[in-house]
Amino acid sequence: MNEHDNRYPEFARAYEPVKGGKKHKALNWNPLPLIVAAFLLLLLPLITKPAEQSPVPPAADTPVWTVHAHAGEKEMMFVVPEPEPGILPKPSPSATPVPPPVTPAPPTPTPADPTPVPPVTPEPAPEPSPSSETDERVRVVITGTRVTDVYNGDDIFAEWFDYAAYKGSKKISAESFTVEFVETDGVEPFVSGINVGTYYMGLTKANFEVTSGKYSKFSVEVRDGYVKITPASVTVTVTGNTNTVDYDGETHIIEGYSVSIPSDSIFTEGDIVFSGTARAEGREAGTYNMGLKAGQFSSSNSNFKVKFNVTDGWLKINSAAADHTPPDVSLGKEISAVPENNGMHFYVGFDIHAWNDLADGTMKATLYTSADGGATYTAQTDSTKTISGSSGETYAEVDAVLPGTAAVYKGKIVLEYTYSDGSTGSAELGPVNLHTDGFAYINNNFGDQGWDYDINGNLSVDVIIDDTKVDPDTVDFEYASFTANGEYVPDPAIRKYTGTDGKQHIQVGVMKEIIGETNVSCTIILKATDSEGSPWVTTLSHSGTVNN
């Protein structure tokens, strides 16, 4: 028995290796070798012959085994190579088996992962280093700061500069460049000016050092910085002086004019240049004009663009004065105001007692006003009124729309008239103070947010007088307008009383049947007199919804 028999005794009785070509008879009949041999015959094509190839005989030095099988009296012998490990007993370690060819198995598909994997963004490729042979030329534009402003009498300045870079028409990052300023010949990135004109910094390419770690081919353009100061606009009102005298055989003269300049302007009267004569003279009855025109006025200060509004001056000489008695003229009590166009619309009334020797229809009243009680009056262009009638007492009213920016306006009325013989005269009324301040307010704690009404439909609004501004006893009701659901309600009633708060109240009401929800509004104008006897007016508005 050889070494195989020693390791695998269960096979020793079934088969023996061939040695020197001699046969050895099996000692005993056992069907197991025949079964093994048949099994090996079935496996033999797989072990010894690869697919699509001819059988490869075992090498000369490859050990072979002889399998003996008996079928009755016949003995069969099979010569086979040593089988693969794991199928039959292992060969001797000294033998070198020839492995059979192996057909690779197809890859096993991997099931898809149900969770999608986000795409990976590749790192950006590094920007190639610039080359003077391949770079486009890059423009670096340096611009000094530029300031444009209107003259205001103060120093206006511009300083420093900015820069941008362009490749073709595309703007690129200015951080790719370093720009340093170099002072040359006293030039600095700064300039200032006061008067109208353009002041330049004087920047040139020599004032800048431009370097770049990214671009090797570039050009530099410099645009100078400056301060540009434009003229300030102002409107100046020039009014020629006037005078009216009676004929006396003497020559009379009127000269000069007055100038009005807006208070918020630094333009001065000393900047005005007048070419001509502001003078009128005459001896005979008639009117003599100075002939003032806007073209005679100009400005010596080039920092202003001035518009001149000019009213001509005149001298009027009446015919030989008869023994005329001028009309008796006094300011009336009709001084009131209502809101209009974001301002106050003032009505100033006066009484005239006109005598029979006045010419019919020749009296003319003009209202003049001055903001904040100043000395300069301005004629209200829409307030001149011609008064009809020359005998008995005549009442007239003139008005002016004033913005609500000033607390106090001072006004006066100039009345001009003509006698039946053609001679003229004038009278000045005032001044009178016109206040835009309020001195009363709606009592929002009264009834339903300022409204009160009873079962009979008496609807009223309650007003409280602020006695820190006026004497409550001087407060008079001037005007009231009521609407209910847009319909005018006439005949408001007034009641004054002292409230539980110790203040004077005015209750303004109407008879109006309130049925269901009603939208009600009112406007109330009150007038009072201050401690100096000057009239004050105030307008109150109120609206709301009542439901009875």
C-alpha positions as CSV (number, residue, x, y, z in Angstrom):
1,M,0.0,0.0,0.0
2,N,1.4,3.4,-1.0
3,E,1.1,6.7,0.8
4,H,-2.4,7.2,-0.7
5,D,-3.4,4.0,0.9
6,N,-2.1,5.1,4.2
7,R,-4.1,8.4,4.1
8,Y,-7.3,7.0,2.6
9,P,-7.6,3.3,3.7
10,E,-11.2,3.2,2.6
11,F,-10.2,3.4,-1.0
12,A,-7.3,0.9,-0.8
13,R,-9.5,-2.1,-1.1
14,A,-11.2,-0.8,-4.2
15,Y,-8.3,0.3,-6.4
16,E,-4.5,0.3,-6.5
17,P,-2.1,2.5,-8.4
18,V,-0.3,0.9,-11.4
19,K,3.3,0.4,-10.9
20,G,5.6,-0.6,-13.8
21,G,2.6,-1.4,-16.0
22,K,1.8,-4.6,-14.0
23,K,-1.8,-5.4,-13.0
24,H,-2.7,-6.3,-9.5
25,K,-5.9,-8.1,-8.8
26,A,-8.4,-6.8,-6.4
27,L,-8.7,-8.8,-3.3
28,N,-12.5,-8.4,-2.8
29,W,-15.6,-7.4,-4.8
30,N,-17.1,-4.2,-3.7
31,P,-19.6,-2.3,-5.8
32,L,-18.4,1.1,-4.4
33,P,-15.5,1.3,-6.8
34,L,-17.8,0.8,-9.8
35,I,-20.1,3.6,-8.5
36,V,-17.1,5.9,-8.0
37,A,-15.7,5.0,-11.4
38,A,-19.1,5.8,-13.0
39,F,-19.2,9.1,-11.1
40,L,-15.7,10.0,-12.2
41,L,-16.6,9.2,-15.8
42,L,-19.4,11.7,-15.6
43,L,-17.1,14.3,-14.0
44,L,-14.2,13.6,-16.4
45,P,-15.3,16.0,-19.2
46,L,-15.6,18.8,-16.7
47,I,-12.4,18.1,-14.9
48,T,-10.1,17.4,-17.9
49,K,-11.6,19.2,-20.8
50,P,-12.4,23.0,-20.9
51,A,-15.3,24.3,-23.0
52,E,-14.7,24.6,-26.7
53,Q,-11.2,23.0,-26.4
54,S,-9.7,19.6,-27.3
55,P,-8.8,17.3,-24.4
56,V,-5.4,17.8,-23.0
57,P,-3.6,14.5,-22.1
58,P,-1.9,14.4,-18.8
59,A,1.7,15.2,-18.8
60,A,4.2,12.4,-18.8
61,D,5.3,13.1,-15.2
62,T,1.8,13.5,-14.0
63,P,0.7,10.7,-11.7
64,V,-2.1,8.6,-13.0
65,W,-4.4,6.2,-11.3
66,T,-5.8,2.9,-12.6
67,V,-9.3,2.0,-11.5
68,H,-10.1,-1.7,-11.6
69,A,-13.7,-2.8,-11.8
70,H,-15.2,-6.3,-12.1
71,A,-18.4,-7.2,-14.0
72,G,-18.8,-10.9,-13.6
73,E,-15.6,-12.6,-14.9
74,K,-14.5,-9.5,-16.8
75,E,-12.0,-7.1,-15.4
76,M,-12.1,-3.5,-16.6
77,M,-9.3,-0.9,-16.1
78,F,-9.6,2.9,-16.3
79,V,-6.6,5.2,-16.4
80,V,-7.4,8.7,-15.2
81,P,-5.5,11.7,-14.0
82,E,-5.3,12.4,-10.3
83,P,-8.7,14.1,-9.4
84,E,-9.2,17.7,-8.1
85,P,-8.7,18.2,-4.4
86,G,-11.9,17.9,-2.5
87,I,-13.4,15.4,-5.0
88,L,-11.0,12.5,-4.5
89,P,-8.0,12.0,-2.1
90,K,-5.3,14.6,-2.4
91,P,-2.2,13.8,-4.4
92,S,1.3,13.7,-3.0
93,P,2.8,17.1,-2.1
94,S,5.6,16.4,-4.6
95,A,3.2,16.2,-7.5
96,T,2.3,19.4,-9.5
97,P,-1.3,19.2,-10.7
98,V,-2.4,21.0,-13.8
99,P,-5.5,23.0,-13.0
100,P,-8.3,22.8,-15.5
101,P,-9.3,25.9,-17.4
102,V,-12.1,27.9,-15.7
103,T,-14.8,29.7,-17.5
104,P,-15.4,33.1,-15.7
105,A,-18.9,33.4,-14.1
106,P,-21.1,36.3,-15.3
107,P,-21.1,39.3,-13.0
108,T,-24.0,39.3,-10.5
109,P,-26.0,42.5,-10.9
110,T,-26.1,44.8,-7.8
111,P,-29.5,46.0,-6.8
112,A,-30.0,49.8,-7.2
113,D,-29.8,51.8,-4.0
114,P,-33.3,53.4,-3.4
115,T,-31.6,56.5,-2.0
116,P,-30.4,58.8,-4.8
117,V,-26.8,59.9,-4.5
118,P,-26.3,63.6,-5.2
119,P,-23.9,64.5,-8.0
120,V,-20.5,65.5,-7.0
121,T,-19.4,68.9,-8.2
122,P,-15.9,68.7,-9.4
123,E,-13.4,71.2,-8.1
124,P,-13.0,74.1,-10.5
125,A,-9.9,73.9,-12.6
126,P,-7.3,76.4,-11.5
127,E,-7.2,79.5,-13.6
128,P,-4.3,79.3,-16.1
129,S,-1.5,81.7,-15.4
130,P,-1.6,84.7,-17.7
131,S,0.9,84.9,-20.5
132,S,1.9,88.0,-22.3
133,E,1.5,86.2,-25.6
134,T,-2.1,85.1,-25.0
135,D,-3.8,87.7,-22.7
136,E,-6.3,90.2,-24.0
137,R,-5.4,93.8,-23.1
138,V,-7.3,94.8,-20.0
139,R,-8.4,98.5,-19.5
140,V,-8.0,100.0,-16.0
141,V,-10.2,103.2,-15.8
142,I,-9.4,105.5,-12.9
143,T,-12.0,108.2,-12.2
144,G,-11.6,111.0,-9.7
145,T,-14.6,111.8,-7.6
146,R,-17.0,114.2,-9.3
147,V,-19.5,116.4,-7.4
148,T,-22.2,118.7,-8.8
149,D,-24.0,121.0,-6.4
150,V,-25.9,124.3,-6.3
151,Y,-24.2,127.3,-5.0
152,N,-24.9,127.9,-1.3
153,G,-22.1,130.1,-0.1
154,D,-20.2,127.3,1.5
155,D,-17.1,125.4,0.4
156,I,-18.0,122.3,-1.7
157,F,-15.3,119.7,-2.2
158,A,-14.6,116.3,-3.9
159,E,-11.9,113.9,-2.8
160,W,-10.2,110.6,-3.8
161,F,-10.9,108.4,-6.8
162,D,-12.4,105.1,-7.8
163,Y,-11.3,102.6,-10.4
164,A,-12.7,99.8,-12.5
165,A,-11.3,97.2,-14.9
166,Y,-12.8,96.0,-18.2
167,K,-11.9,93.3,-20.7
168,G,-13.6,94.3,-23.9
169,S,-17.1,95.5,-22.8
170,K,-17.2,93.2,-19.7
171,K,-16.4,94.6,-16.3
172,I,-14.0,92.4,-14.3
173,S,-13.0,92.4,-10.7
174,A,-11.1,95.5,-9.7
175,E,-9.5,93.4,-6.9
176,S,-7.1,92.0,-9.5
177,F,-5.3,95.3,-9.5
178,T,-3.5,97.5,-7.0
179,V,-3.7,101.2,-7.6
180,E,-1.5,103.6,-5.6
181,F,-1.6,107.4,-5.8
182,V,1.6,109.3,-6.5
183,E,1.7,113.0,-5.8
184,T,3.4,115.0,-8.6
185,D,3.8,118.7,-8.8
186,G,1.5,119.3,-5.9
187,V,-1.5,117.4,-7.5
188,E,-3.7,115.7,-5.0
189,P,-6.9,113.7,-5.3
190,F,-8.8,116.7,-3.8
191,V,-10.5,119.8,-5.1
192,S,-12.9,122.4,-3.7
193,G,-14.7,125.6,-4.7
194,I,-17.2,128.1,-3.5
195,N,-18.4,130.1,-6.5
196,V,-20.1,128.9,-9.6
197,G,-17.7,127.1,-12.0
198,T,-15.9,123.8,-12.5
199,Y,-12.8,123.0,-10.5
200,Y,-10.6,120.1,-11.5
201,M,-8.2,117.9,-9.5
202,G,-5.7,117.8,-12.4
203,L,-5.2,114.0,-12.3
204,T,-3.0,112.3,-15.0
205,K,-1.5,108.9,-15.6
206,A,1.6,110.1,-13.9
207,N,-0.3,110.2,-10.6
208,F,-1.0,106.5,-10.5
209,E,1.0,103.3,-10.2
210,V,-1.0,100.2,-11.3
211,T,0.1,96.7,-10.7
212,S,-1.5,93.3,-11.2
213,G,-0.6,89.8,-10.1
214,K,-3.0,88.3,-12.5
215,Y,-2.8,90.3,-15.8
216,S,0.4,91.1,-17.6
217,K,-1.1,93.2,-20.4
218,F,-3.3,96.2,-19.5
219,S,-3.7,99.8,-20.2
220,V,-4.5,102.7,-17.8
221,E,-7.0,105.5,-18.5
222,V,-7.4,108.5,-16.1
223,R,-10.6,110.6,-15.9
224,D,-10.1,113.7,-13.9
225,G,-12.2,114.5,-10.8
226,Y,-13.9,117.8,-10.3
227,V,-16.4,119.9,-8.4
228,K,-19.1,121.6,-10.5
229,I,-21.1,124.4,-8.9
230,T,-24.2,125.7,-10.6
231,P,-26.1,129.0,-9.9
232,A,-28.8,129.1,-7.3
233,S,-32.2,130.3,-8.5
234,V,-34.0,133.1,-6.7
235,T,-37.1,135.3,-7.5
236,V,-36.8,138.9,-6.5
237,T,-39.9,141.2,-6.3
238,V,-39.4,144.9,-7.1
239,T,-42.2,147.3,-6.4
240,G,-41.9,150.9,-7.5
241,N,-43.0,153.5,-5.0
242,T,-46.3,155.4,-5.5
243,N,-47.8,158.6,-4.4
244,T,-51.1,160.5,-4.9
245,V,-51.3,164.3,-4.4
246,D,-53.8,167.0,-5.3
247,Y,-53.0,169.5,-7.9
248,D,-51.4,172.6,-6.4
249,G,-49.5,174.1,-9.4
250,E,-46.2,172.6,-8.1
251,T,-44.1,169.8,-9.6
252,H,-44.2,166.6,-7.6
253,I,-41.7,163.8,-7.7
254,I,-41.8,160.1,-6.6
255,E,-38.6,158.0,-6.7
256,G,-37.3,154.6,-5.7
257,Y,-38.6,151.1,-5.3
258,S,-38.7,148.4,-2.7
259,V,-37.2,145.0,-3.0
260,S,-38.5,141.7,-1.6
261,I,-36.1,138.7,-1.4
262,P,-37.1,135.2,-0.1
263,S,-35.9,134.8,3.5
264,D,-34.3,131.4,2.7
265,S,-32.0,133.0,0.0
266,I,-28.5,134.4,0.6
267,F,-29.0,136.7,-2.3
268,T,-28.8,140.4,-1.2
269,E,-30.2,143.6,-2.5
270,G,-26.5,144.7,-2.9
271,D,-26.2,142.2,-5.7
272,I,-28.9,143.9,-7.8
273,V,-27.8,146.1,-10.7
274,F,-30.4,148.7,-11.9
275,S,-30.0,150.5,-15.2
276,G,-32.5,153.3,-15.7
277,T,-34.3,155.8,-13.5
278,A,-36.8,154.9,-10.8
279,R,-38.4,158.3,-10.9
280,A,-41.7,159.9,-11.9
281,E,-42.6,163.6,-11.8
282,G,-45.5,165.7,-12.9
283,R,-47.2,169.0,-12.4
284,E,-50.6,168.7,-14.0
285,A,-53.3,166.4,-13.0
286,G,-52.8,162.9,-14.2
287,T,-50.8,159.7,-13.6
288,Y,-47.1,159.5,-14.3
289,N,-45.4,156.1,-14.4
290,M,-41.7,155.4,-13.7
291,G,-41.5,152.9,-16.5
292,L,-39.9,150.2,-14.5
293,K,-39.4,146.9,-16.4
294,A,-37.8,143.6,-15.5
295,G,-35.1,144.1,-18.2
296,Q,-33.7,147.1,-16.2
297,F,-32.7,144.8,-13.4
298,S,-29.9,142.2,-13.3
299,S,-27.5,140.6,-10.9
300,S,-23.9,141.3,-10.3
301,N,-23.4,138.0,-8.6
302,S,-22.9,135.2,-11.1
303,N,-23.6,132.7,-8.4
304,F,-27.3,133.3,-8.8
305,K,-29.9,132.9,-11.6
306,V,-32.3,135.7,-10.8
307,K,-35.8,136.3,-12.0
308,F,-37.2,139.8,-11.4
309,N,-40.9,140.4,-10.9
310,V,-41.4,144.2,-11.3
311,T,-44.4,146.4,-10.5
312,D,-44.1,149.9,-11.9
313,G,-44.2,152.9,-9.6
314,W,-46.2,156.0,-10.3
315,L,-47.2,159.5,-9.3
316,K,-50.9,160.5,-9.4
317,I,-51.9,164.1,-9.3
318,N,-55.5,164.7,-8.7
319,S,-57.4,167.5,-10.3
320,A,-57.8,170.7,-8.2
321,A,-59.2,169.5,-5.0
322,A,-62.8,170.4,-4.3
323,D,-64.0,170.5,-0.7
324,H,-64.5,166.7,-0.6
325,T,-65.1,164.7,2.5
326,P,-63.5,161.3,2.2
327,P,-65.6,158.3,2.9
328,D,-65.8,156.9,6.4
329,V,-64.1,153.5,6.2
330,S,-63.6,151.0,9.0
331,L,-62.7,147.3,9.4
332,G,-65.8,145.2,10.0
333,K,-66.1,142.1,12.1
334,E,-66.2,139.8,9.1
335,I,-62.7,138.3,9.5
336,S,-62.7,134.5,9.1
337,A,-60.7,131.7,7.6
338,V,-61.4,128.2,6.2
339,P,-58.9,125.5,5.0
340,E,-58.2,125.5,1.3
341,N,-55.5,124.0,-0.8
342,N,-53.4,123.0,2.3
343,G,-53.6,126.6,3.5
344,M,-56.0,129.0,5.0
345,H,-58.5,131.1,3.0
346,F,-59.0,134.4,4.8
347,Y,-61.9,136.7,4.4
348,V,-61.4,140.2,5.6
349,G,-64.5,142.5,5.6
350,F,-64.8,146.2,6.1
351,D,-67.5,148.9,6.2
352,I,-67.7,152.0,4.0
353,H,-69.9,155.0,4.5
354,A,-69.7,156.5,1.1
355,W,-70.8,160.2,0.5
356,N,-72.7,161.3,-2.5
357,D,-69.8,163.1,-4.2
358,L,-68.0,159.8,-4.9
359,A,-68.2,158.6,-8.4
360,D,-70.4,155.6,-9.0
361,G,-68.6,152.2,-9.1
362,T,-65.0,153.5,-8.7
363,M,-64.1,152.3,-5.3
364,K,-61.5,149.5,-5.3
365,A,-60.3,147.6,-2.3
366,T,-57.0,145.5,-2.3
367,L,-55.8,143.2,0.5
368,Y,-52.1,143.2,1.3
369,T,-50.5,140.6,3.6
370,S,-47.2,140.0,5.2
371,A,-46.0,136.6,6.6
372,D,-45.1,136.4,10.3
373,G,-46.0,140.0,10.8
374,G,-43.1,141.3,8.7
375,A,-42.7,144.8,7.2
376,T,-43.0,143.8,3.5
377,Y,-46.6,143.5,2.2
378,T,-47.6,141.6,-0.8
379,A,-50.8,142.3,-2.8
380,Q,-53.1,139.4,-3.1
381,T,-53.7,139.2,-6.8
382,D,-57.1,137.7,-6.5
383,S,-58.4,140.0,-3.8
384,T,-58.9,143.2,-5.6
385,K,-62.6,144.1,-5.7
386,T,-64.5,147.0,-7.3
387,I,-67.3,148.3,-5.1
388,S,-70.5,149.4,-6.7
389,G,-72.5,152.3,-5.2
390,S,-71.4,155.6,-4.0
391,S,-74.0,156.7,-1.5
392,G,-75.1,155.3,1.8
393,E,-73.3,152.6,3.6
394,T,-71.5,150.0,1.4
395,Y,-70.1,146.7,2.6
396,A,-67.3,145.0,0.8
397,E,-65.1,141.9,1.4
398,V,-61.7,140.9,0.1
399,D,-59.9,137.6,0.6
400,A,-56.5,135.9,0.3
401,V,-55.4,132.3,0.2
402,L,-52.4,131.9,2.6
403,P,-50.4,128.8,3.2
404,G,-50.6,127.4,6.7
405,T,-46.9,127.5,7.3
406,A,-46.9,130.8,9.3
407,A,-48.7,131.2,12.6
408,V,-49.5,134.9,12.1
409,Y,-50.1,136.9,9.0
410,K,-50.4,140.7,9.1
411,G,-52.8,142.2,6.6
412,K,-54.1,145.6,5.5
413,I,-56.7,146.9,3.1
414,V,-56.1,149.8,0.7
415,L,-59.2,151.4,-0.6
416,E,-58.9,153.6,-3.7
417,Y,-61.8,155.8,-4.8
418,T,-62.7,158.6,-7.2
419,Y,-64.9,161.6,-6.7
420,S,-67.5,162.7,-9.1
421,D,-65.3,165.5,-10.4
422,G,-62.5,163.0,-11.3
423,S,-60.3,163.6,-8.3
424,T,-59.1,160.6,-6.4
425,G,-58.3,159.5,-2.9
426,S,-57.3,156.5,-0.9
427,A,-57.6,155.1,2.6
428,E,-55.6,152.4,4.4
429,L,-57.3,150.0,6.8
430,G,-55.4,147.9,9.3
431,P,-53.1,146.3,10.0
432,V,-55.0,143.3,11.2
433,N,-53.5,140.1,12.5
434,L,-54.7,136.9,10.8
435,H,-53.9,133.8,12.9
436,T,-53.8,130.3,11.5
437,D,-53.5,128.9,15.1
438,G,-56.4,126.9,16.5
439,F,-57.9,127.7,19.8
440,A,-60.6,125.1,20.1
441,Y,-61.0,121.4,19.6
442,I,-63.7,118.7,19.3
443,N,-64.5,117.0,22.6
444,N,-64.0,113.3,21.7
445,N,-65.2,112.2,25.1
446,F,-68.6,113.8,24.4
447,G,-71.2,111.2,23.4
448,D,-70.2,108.8,20.7
449,Q,-66.7,110.0,19.8
450,G,-67.6,113.7,19.8
451,W,-71.2,113.2,18.7
452,D,-74.4,113.3,20.8
453,Y,-78.0,112.8,19.8
454,D,-81.3,112.3,21.6
455,I,-84.4,110.3,20.7
456,N,-85.9,113.3,18.9
457,G,-82.9,113.3,16.5
458,N,-81.1,116.4,17.9
459,L,-77.6,115.7,16.7
460,S,-74.7,117.9,18.1
461,V,-71.0,118.1,18.4
462,D,-69.2,119.6,21.4
463,V,-66.3,122.1,21.1
464,I,-63.9,123.0,23.9
465,I,-62.3,126.4,23.9
466,D,-58.6,126.5,24.8
467,D,-58.5,129.6,27.0
468,T,-54.7,129.7,27.1
469,K,-54.8,131.4,23.7
470,V,-58.0,133.6,23.7
471,D,-60.6,134.8,26.0
472,P,-63.5,132.4,25.8
473,D,-66.0,135.2,26.2
474,T,-64.8,136.6,22.8
475,V,-65.4,133.4,20.9
476,D,-68.1,133.8,18.3
477,F,-69.7,131.2,16.0
478,E,-68.9,132.1,12.4
479,Y,-70.0,129.2,10.3
480,A,-71.1,125.6,10.4
481,S,-71.9,123.0,7.8
482,F,-73.5,119.6,8.6
483,T,-74.0,116.6,6.3
484,A,-75.8,113.3,7.0
485,N,-75.1,110.5,4.6
486,G,-73.8,113.1,2.2
487,E,-77.0,115.3,2.5
488,Y,-76.6,118.9,3.6
489,V,-78.4,119.6,6.9
490,P,-79.4,123.4,7.3
491,D,-79.8,125.7,10.2
492,P,-77.3,124.6,12.9
493,A,-78.0,125.8,16.4
494,I,-75.4,127.1,18.9
495,R,-75.3,126.8,22.7
496,K,-72.5,128.0,25.0
497,Y,-72.1,126.6,28.4
498,T,-69.5,125.9,31.1
499,G,-68.6,122.2,31.4
500,T,-67.8,120.2,34.4
501,D,-64.2,120.6,33.4
502,G,-64.5,124.3,34.1
503,K,-63.9,125.2,30.5
504,Q,-66.1,127.0,28.0
505,H,-67.9,124.8,25.6
506,I,-69.8,125.5,22.4
507,Q,-72.4,122.9,21.3
508,V,-73.3,123.0,17.7
509,G,-76.3,120.9,16.7
510,V,-79.0,120.3,14.1
511,M,-82.4,118.7,14.1
512,K,-81.9,115.5,12.1
513,E,-83.8,112.2,12.5
514,I,-81.2,109.5,12.8
515,I,-82.5,106.2,11.4
516,G,-80.1,103.3,11.6
517,E,-76.5,103.8,10.8
518,T,-75.8,107.4,9.6
519,N,-72.5,108.9,8.4
520,V,-72.3,112.5,9.7
521,S,-69.7,115.2,9.2
522,C,-69.4,118.9,10.0
523,T,-67.2,121.9,9.5
524,I,-67.2,124.6,12.1
525,I,-65.5,128.0,11.9
526,L,-65.0,130.0,15.1
527,K,-63.6,133.5,15.6
528,A,-62.1,135.1,18.7
529,T,-60.2,138.2,19.7
530,D,-56.8,138.1,21.4
531,S,-55.6,140.4,24.2
532,E,-54.6,143.0,21.6
533,G,-57.9,143.0,19.9
534,S,-56.6,141.2,16.9
535,P,-59.0,138.6,15.3
536,W,-58.2,134.9,15.5
537,V,-60.0,132.3,13.5
538,T,-60.0,128.5,13.6
539,T,-61.7,125.8,11.6
540,L,-62.7,122.4,13.0
541,S,-63.8,119.3,11.1
542,H,-65.3,116.2,12.4
543,S,-66.9,113.1,11.0
544,G,-68.2,109.8,12.3
545,T,-70.9,107.2,12.3
546,V,-74.0,107.3,14.6
547,N,-76.6,104.6,15.0
548,N,-79.9,105.3,16.6
